């Protein structure tokens, strides 16, 4: 029914699918003959990450010249088509950086001031957000909270304007921070009105134009479309994602998502932006300067997040996006002191681009050799893990809930049902407090019980899809990248329905999936009858799962739980 900005899921293994334009082989980059390769050391390092599950494209630019253009893995498994540097990926919320550049370009042209009230520019806008300024929308400090429409909901500009006007503010404009897709759609409506060409035409003909006249990409759905072969995205369950073709109108996602391009194009566009060739040098400087403080060395700037030296030892700016129905993840970083851009995109859930950049970014910034993935994730034989088929089945906890175990390709996949089982299989990391998890669960319950404006709309949407909702049961909370996801079982007229919600501190929906599959973890053998997560970055749950006879034990930070095999 619903799937929004999904964060960093884990799942599909692609090492067996690694192909290259010059021939198949694990750990080798797919590249077109005319594309310069990475330096050998970078090639080997990224190849190792490809062997651990990365599938996608990498582009590194320094002083306007490419240090690396390479691609790994498979663009389309069914067609046996490899990723290449010319493969197009959806860039999701990186679109916001382009929308922000469009606004700044209009300001450079004298068509608006960043301190203009958005209601003065869009006189048909109603509601409290009309009093917010363009600058506040750029920095997510307008107070807008909640969603105005789905990504693939046909929504006209007038309908989007009306829906955004109905949203309540979490706080008076300029007094707080809450990330808002609706705010960037409102900025796209400003571009639509003031550019004289419409949002899509202005972005495609002016903002995405590279030095020399070439255009960097285009839109995933509709026109102008991003030219070139596209990567098929693969979702958490391995199924292909949305490939484009939505007929529009596009104002559920316009301005906050929807663009697509190759990673070399994204790197070149980013370099042009920060060196004053997309907007004026003064506006480029505004983007590069820290804006609204976010804590932990981070601050919001128009379309980007700025990181100070306390994070990785070097100042840089980053934009990222993906997930959702497409199944792509993209991230781009600009390092001012080095005049370097790193752009990475992925098309599988096993090792997303953001996770790869977090793993190798510090070394890239410091000029050190890139780290290797965690312990080998290749399948181990029966001598290490035992007879995997004998471990397949359903295991029940004494207090309810349990685990479903399946086996494929030398790995086990364990899914958890019920709050106790979820907590055992996917315990939160040390940076997430118990109080924060409980508070998130209460905000999700408040949403689904219709205690907020957005909650009442969500409840009505659920009942339209599944019938009357007679009850809600918490089914566990997990962390996935930056997301905290609370699973809920809905008792509906059509039976129980599992879903999950990620909400912000003001209760606004940031991501959701209904219906959803239970949370699951892929495991590889670590010894006789023992298994650990298949986690090359080492950032996932720290648990060990063991099997002995009809008994399964899960050991992690919360302790050890034991489940008995049923049937």
N, C-alpha and C positions, 0 to 999 in steps of 0.2 A: 504494500500500500504506500509506504513512505520510506524514502531513503535520502538523507541529506549529506552534509559534509562529513563523511566518515574519516576518522583520523588515520592511525597507523595500524591496520589489522595485520594479522599473521595468518599464513595458510598455504597457498598453492606453491608446490615445489617445482622449479623450472630447470634445475641443473641438467636433467635428462634431455631437455629441449634445446640446449645451447647450439646455435648454428652461426656461421659467419658467411659473409658474401663471398669469401674465398674458399669456403669449405667448412664442414662441421667440425666441432671440437670443443670440449669444455675448456673454459678459461681463455678463449681467444676472442678478440673483439670482432664484431661484424662491421665492416667498413666498405665503402665504395672505393673503386680504384683511385679516383681523383681526390679523395679526402686524405689530408695528412694524418698520419697515425699519431698516437701519443708517443712520448719518449718511452723507450723500452721499459724503464723501471715503472712508470705509470701504467703502461700496458699490462705488465705482469701483475701489478697490484690490483687494478680493476678486474683483470681476468680472474684473480683469486676470489674476489667478491662475486663475480658472475658464477663461479663454481659453487658458491654458497647460496645462490638463489637470486642474485640481482639480474633483472632483465630490463634494459632500457638504453638510454643514450647519455653521454657525458660530453660537455664542451667546456674548455678552459681557455680563456682569452686574457692576454696580458699586453698592455700598451697597444691595443688594437690588433695584435697578431695572435693567431691560435697557437697554444701550446699543446692542445689535445682536442681532437674530434674523433670520437669512437662510439661504437654501439655494441651491445651485448644481448644475447638471448633472442627471443622470438617475438616478432611483431604480430604474427598470426599463426597459431599452432596448427589449425586445420589446413592451411595452405602451405605449411612449412616455409614461411617467409620470414627471414631474419630481420631484426632491427638493424638500421643503418644510421649514419649521421643525418641522412635526409628524411628519416621517419618523423611524422607529425604526431605530437602528443597534445591532449587537452591540458591546459595549464591552470584550470580552476581559478582559485582566488588570487593567483598572480595577476589576473585580469585587473584587480583593483589598482595595481601599480600603473597600468596603462590608463585606466579611468582617471586616476589622480593626475597623470601627465596631461591628459586632455583638458582637465580643469585649469591646470597651471598654464597651459598654452593659451587658453582663452583669456586668462588674466594677463599674460604677456601681450596679447593682442588688444588689451584694453576693453574687453567686453564684459568683464566682471571684476570685482574686488573680492578677495578671500574673506573679507569681513562683511560682505553683503548678507542680509537675511535671505534664506532660501525662499521664504514666502513672498518676498518682493520680486524675485526672479520668476517664480511660478505662482502667479496670483490665484490660480484655481486650487492650490494646495490648502487644505484645511487641517485643523488639529494643532496640537501644541508644538509639533516639530517645525511649523512654519516660522517660529521665532529663532530657530537655530541658524548659525552662520555657515557659510561654505567651509570655512576653516574647521569648524567643529565637526562637520560631516566627514571631512578628510581624516581627522584624527580619532574618529569613533567616540567623540565626547558630546554628541548631540543629545544623548539620553535615549535615543530610539532603542526599543527592546522588543524582540519578537520578530516573526516572519510575516511578510506581506503576500507570499505566494510560493508555490513549489517551482522547482527548476523547470519542469516540463508541463506546467500548467499554462494553457494559452491565456495570456494576460496582455491586454492592450496598454498603451501608455496612460490613458485616462483611468483604466481600472487599477493600474499599479499606483498611480498618484492618489486615488481615493483610498486604496487599502493602506498605504503608508500614512495617510492623514488620520486614519482611525487608530493607529498604534499609540499607546500611551508611552509617556517618557518615564524612565526609571529614576531620573533626577533632572533638575533644571539644566538646560544646555550649558556646557562649559564647566560643570562642577564635578564630573566623574567620568569614568570610562566604561563602555560596554561595546564589544565588537558587534558591528551591525552590517549585515548584507543589505538590508533595506536602505541604509544610509547611502551606500554606494550606488544602488539603483536610483535613488533620488538625485545623486550627482550626475548619473547618466541622463536623467530627464533634463537636468540643467544644460548639459551638452546638446541634447536634442533640440532644446529651444534656442540657445544662443549661437550655435555654430552656423546656422543657416543651411546645414547639409544633413542634419540628423546624426544621431550618435554613431551608427555603424559606418556611415559614409565618412564622417569626420575622422574617426579612429583609423579606418582603413586607408584613407587618402592622405592624411596629414600626420597623425600621431605614430603610426607604425612604419612610416617611411624612413628607410635607412639612408645614410649618406651614400650617394651614388644612384639613388632613385628606386632601389628595390624595396619591396614591402615585406616586413617580418610577419609572416603568418596571416591569420584571419580568424574566422569563427568556426567552431565545431559544428554548430547547427546553423543553417541559413547562410546568407551571403553578406559580405564577401567571404567565401570559404577559404580556409587555410589550404594552399595548394600542396600536393605531394601525397605519397602513400602514408596511410594512417596505421598506427599501432592499435590492435585490439586490446582493450583492457580486460583483465581477468579479476573477478571479484573474490571475496573471501572464500566462497565455495568453489572457486575455479571456473565458474560459468562466465561466458563473455559478457561484457558490459555494453552500455549504450554506444552505438557506433556513429551517431549523428542521424540526421534525417527528420528531426522534429520540425514540424511545419510552422511553428510559432502561432501568434506573436510571442516574443521572447522576454517580456518584461518581468517575469518571475526571477530571472537570473541576469538580465542585462545590467552591465556595469559592475556587478560583483563576481561574475564568472562568465564562462562561455567562449573565451579565446583559445586558440590552439596554434602551435608552431613547432618547428624543429628546435633542438637545443642550441645549435650554432646560431640560429636566428635570434633566440632569446638572449644569448650571450652578447651578440652584436648590438641588439637593441638596448640592453642594459648599459653597455659601454657608451653608446651614443647618448643615453639619457643623462648619465652622471658626468659626462664631459661637455654638456651644454649644447648638444646638437639635435635634441628633440624639443627641449624647452630652453629658455635663456640660461646662461650661467648662473644668474641670480636665483632663478627658480630651481635649478639643479642643486644649488647650495642649500636652499630651503628643504628639499627632500633629504639631503644628506645630514642635516643638523638634527640632533635629538629634539623631539617634540614633547609629547605627553609622557611623563615617567610611568613605567610599568613595573619597576622593581627588578631586582636581581641583575642589574647592569643593562636593562633593556628600556627602550622608549619607542613610542609610536611616532612615525613620521608619515607624510602623505603617501599611502600605498605600501609602506615598508615598515620594518621593525629595525631600529638601530641597536647594536650591541657595543658596549664599551670594552676597554681592554681587560676588565676584570673577568670576562667570560672565557676568552681563548687567547688572551695576550695581544690581540690586535683588534682595532676597531673595524667593524664591517656592518653592512646592511643586508637584510635578507627578506625575501617574499616567498611564500609557499602556498600550495593549494592542491586539491585533488580529492580522491575518494568519490563518494556519491555513486551514481549509476554508471559512470564511464569506466572507472577502475584504473585511472591513471593518478600518479602523484608527481608533482613538479616542484622544484625548489631552485632559487637563484640567489647568489650572494655577490655583493660588490665590496671589494677591499680597497678603500681609497688610497692608502699609503703605497700599495703595490700596483694600483691601477689594473686590478685583476678581477675577472668575472669567472665564477664557477656556476654552471647550469647543469642540472641533472633531472632526468625524468625517468619514471618507471611505469611498467604496465602490468605488474603482478603484485599480489598482496604479500608475498613471502618476505621481500626486502625492499620496502619503499624508498624512494629517492631521499626523503627527509632523514630516514634512519641511516642511509649510507653516508650522507653528508655529515651527520652528527658523529659518525664513527671515524671518518677520514679527515674532516674539516680542520681540526686542530693541527694535524701534521701538515696539511696543505698550507695553512697560514704560516707555519713556522719553517717551511722548507725542509721538513724531515721526510724520510721514507714513509709511505703510507702503511698503517698497521694492517696485519692480516686478519681475516675473519676469525671468530672463535674456534674452538675445537672442531675438527672435521665433522661435517654433517652428512657425509656419505653413508649409505646404508651399511649396517654391520650385519654379518651373517648370524645364523642360529647359535654359533659358539659364544657370541657375546651377549645377545639378547634373549636367547632361548627360542622356543617355538612360538612365534608371534600368533599363529592361528589359535593356539591353545589359550591365549589371553583375551581373545575377542569375546565380547558379551556385555551383559548389563550387571552392574554392581550396585548394591543398595547400602546406604548408610542406616544406622540403627534409628536415627531421629527423622528419617524421611530424606528424600533427595537421593541422588546417586550419580553414577557415571556410565556412559556408553562408550565402549572401546571397540575400535575398528582397526584393521591393519592393511597397509598397502605400501609397496615399494620399500620394504625393510623398515618402515616406520609405523608407529602407533598414533592414532588420533583419539584423544579422549575428550568427550564433551560432558559438561556438568549441568545437572538439573537440580534446582533448589539452592537456597541461599548458602547453606552449609557447604555443599559440594563446590559451589562457585568460589567461595572464600578459600577453600582448601587448594583448589587447582590454580587459581589466579589471585594469590594474595597481593595486596597493594605494595608498592615499593616503600622504602623508609621515608621518602619525601612526602608521602600522603598520610595525613593523620586520620585516626579513627573518627574524630569529631567531624572532619571535612567530609568523609564518606557518608556519615549519618545525615549531615546537613544536606548533602546532595540528594539523598533518598527522600528526605522530607520535601524538598522543592519539587521533585518529580511527582510525589503523591499529591501535593497541592495543585500542580498543573493538571493532573489527570482527574482529580476530583472537581475540577472546574472552578477553583477559587481565584483564578486570574482571568483577565480578558483573553489572553492567548489560550489558556487552559479550557475555557468554555468553547472556543472554536475547535480545539483539538478533540475535546470530548464529542462534539457534534460530528466531526469528521470520522472518528472511530465508530460511532454508532451508525452512521450512514453506511460504512463498509462492513461492519460485523454484527449489527443488531444491538439491542440494548445492552449496556455494560452494567452487570449486576454486582460486580465486585472487582477488587484489585488486590494482588498479593505480590509483595516484594520477592524477587527471585534472584537477588544477588547484585553486587556492584563490582565492576572491574575498572582498571585504568588501561587505556590504549593510547600510547603516545601522550599527547596533551589532553586527550579526552578522559573524562570520568563517565562511565556508562552504567546506568542503573537499569537492570532487567526487571520487568513487571509482567506477571501473568494476569491477563484480563479474562474475567468470566463473562462471556458474551452469549447472545442468542444463537450463535453458530458454534458454541463450544469454547474451550480455553484457547487464548491467543497469546503467544509470547512476543514481547517487543522490548526494545531498549531506548532510553532517552539520555542525551547529554544536554544539560542545561547550565546556563551561567549563574552567577551569584544573585542575579535579579529574577531568576526563574524563567528566562527566555530560552526557547529551544535552539540549541546550537547544532545538534545532529540527532537523528532518530531513525530507527528502522522497525517497521511494524507491517507484517509479521517478521520475526527474526528467528534464526536458529540459535540454539543454546551456545554459550561461550565454549570454545574448544581450544585445545593445545595439541600441537604435533610434537611427538617425542621420538628420540633416537636412543638406541641402546647405550648404556654406560657401564654395563657389567652384566653378570649372569642374573637375569630376571629383573634388572634395574634399568631405569630410563630417565633421561633428562630432556628439557625442552630443546627443540631444534631452533637455536637462537644465535645466529652468527654474530650479532652485534653485542650480545651479552646484556641487553637492556630489558629482557622480558622477565616473567615470573621465575623466581628461584625456588624450584621444587624438585623433588625426586619422587618417582613413582616406582613401586616395586610390586611384583606378583609372586605369590607362593601358594600353590594349590588353588583353592577357590577364593583366596583372599587378595585384596588389593589395598596397598597402603600409599598414602600421599603425605609427604613430609615437606614442610616449608616453615616460614616464619611463624605462622599461627600455631604450629605444633604438628602432630601426626593424627590423621584420621584413617580409619579402617573400614573398608566396605566389603561385603560378602557377595559373591556371585549368585545371581538368581537364575532359576530355570535349570 
